[in-house]
Amino acid sequence: MANLCNSTTLNTPFTSSTKSSSLASTPKPSQLFLHAKRNQTFKVSCKVSNNDRNQNVETNSVDRRNVLLGLGGIYGVANAVPLATAAPVPAPDLTSCSRAEINPGGPDVPYTCCPPRPDSLDKVPYYKFPSMTKLRVRPPAHAVDEEYIAKYNLAISRMRELDKDPKDPRGFKQQANIHCAYCNGAYIIDGKKLQVHESWLFFPFHRWYLYFYERILGSLIDDPTFALPYWNWDHPKGMRLPPMFDVPGSSIYDARRNPHVRNGTIIDLGSFGDETNTTQLQTMTNNLTHMYRQMITNSPCPLPFFGARYVKGTDPNPGAGTIENIPHTPVHIWTGTVRGSKLENGDTSFGENMGNFYSAGLDPVFYCHHGNVDRMWNEWKQIGGKRRDLTDKDWLNSEFFFYDENRNPWRVRVRDCLDSKKMGYDYAPMPTPWRNFKPTRKTTTGKVNTGSLPPVSQVFPLAKLDKAISFSINRPASSRTQKEKNEQEEMLTFNGVKYDDREYIRFDVFLNADKTVNANELDKVEFSGSYTSLPHVHANHNSSPEGISFQLAITELLEDIGLEDEDTIAVTVVPKAGGETISIEGAEIKLVAC
């Protein structure tokens, strides 16, 4: 591996948009600088600039080689079957709130996640946005200056001080508990546990959550323009833990992080709990591949992006959207403690803090991470095509409950959070190099001999995904016209996927490849997508009791591989984590209206 610390230039097709940030001139440690036009240079800068526990309970060189980074499509999402009866999910009844669970069946969270109750739940009004004179602009965390860092630390410090009054809903722990209550089974609605993950509620819930959190922080330092930073992990400049969060003793430091996140380690946006044996450059390449697949190939229309339909009276977790699946969940896994390790009090770790939904809000970087998740919502809509907000009234009229910076309770609706600028905030622009990261390299030449593989009917149902499997599968139609492709997306669908939701889960899917495929190099046209899951509570304490449907859009891949005219194709599934607990009822290819 060559040392590239002397302003080395690599001719690589990294691509960015033409956006630029006013913060780009701020000195930053260990960054990759991407330039504005395709096939321009890729430079490496090797400069180095060298806990609060809940009481209730650049550095390295990169491989000197040219990299062809043009990717195809990856994403996994489950689409729910249309329901006979439907109603939007209402704001939770706080009287239903009870102990949340760390994992299905226990143990219970050692403190209550339930918020203080207002005097009258029936009289809680709907939120109206206050007047504003200036947008709050959220900056990329790696580019902020010392003045901003000091202001942010002061705001978090004052929020922590509010914990002295456990009934103050603005306190640091109370704010963290919002996520615990909504995500670990504390609320009951219509006899079912409420869960805002793995469904179309994921994006709007977290947008409202950050909105009030940000306003509380601004009020505590008397700065109505204060804006949360976003962790710019979709760009090589931000593919590390933002340095300001890695200062022991500061208000935004969390000792319950995995030690590997320190000292400029490159993040793996597909992390599944174990270290991946790849170079830094390959990891960044994989990351940008994931982003292309999730934002473009696999989310050509709303439901794949937002997640499956989830309404009142139905079981939670019907299926995650592309960005929730990857990179949202892997960033949680990568940042949290090693599951099974010992905490300072001797307890066994469940991935605290970021690695488990019940504790994720106790790490300030959680809000920085979700800032970029929220930013992806805006970026996705700007790509165009059929990428627009859902229009289903059951989604638009779903509700949540929050307290504001003045301790006032409010009900909020999804339909009121579709435009971040109307909510009073926006994001400082950064290039999005993943937009042009379509894979061009092929694992194989020509077509894999499908006759040498067992048909899908002989492989499924699969009791245990404990090793890579390959099979042949028939397509519903071949040689489709462009008009037909525009009207219907071809979806590779895995039905009845079940697993132990106490474990980290990931498996990768490849087309036109057999079990010899190198699953550590994702910048290949054959890579279709991945499924991931973070440990969390499902209804009735069972592991995905009915099984989920996991879908991958493959129209673009079939074009790139040259399989449009084939009636039968080869599929390979490679387990990365939790395979011993994964079972799959069946697989099929469907044409889905988009």
ABEGO torsion letter per residue (X at the ends): XBBAABGBBBBBABBBBABBBAAAABBBBGBBBBBABBGBBBBBBABBBXXBBBABXXABBBBBBBBBBBBBBBBBBBBBBBBABBBBBBBBBAAABBBBBABBGOBBBABBABBBBBABAAABBBBBBBBBABBBBBBBAAABBAAAAAAAAAAAAAAAAAAABAABAABAAAAAAAAAAAAAGABBBGGBBBBABGBAAAAAAAAAAAAAAAAAAAAAAGBAABBBBBBBAABAAAABBBAAAABBGBAABBABBBAAABGGBBBBAABAGBBBBBBAAAAAAAAAAAAAAAAAAABABAAAAAEBBBBBGBBBGAEBBAAAAOAAAAAAAAABBBBGBBBAAGBBBAGOAAABAAAAAABAAAAAAAAAAAAAAAAAAAAEEABBBBABAAAAABBBBBBBAAGBBBBBBAAAAABAAAAGBBBBBBBBAAAAABBABBABBEBBBAAABBBAAAAOBBABBABBBBBBBBBABBGBBAAAAAABBBBBBBBGBBBBAABBBBBBBBBGBBAABBAABABBAABAEBBBBBBBBBBGGBBGAAEBBBBBBAAAAAAAAGAAABABBBBBBBBABGAAABBBABBBBBBBBX
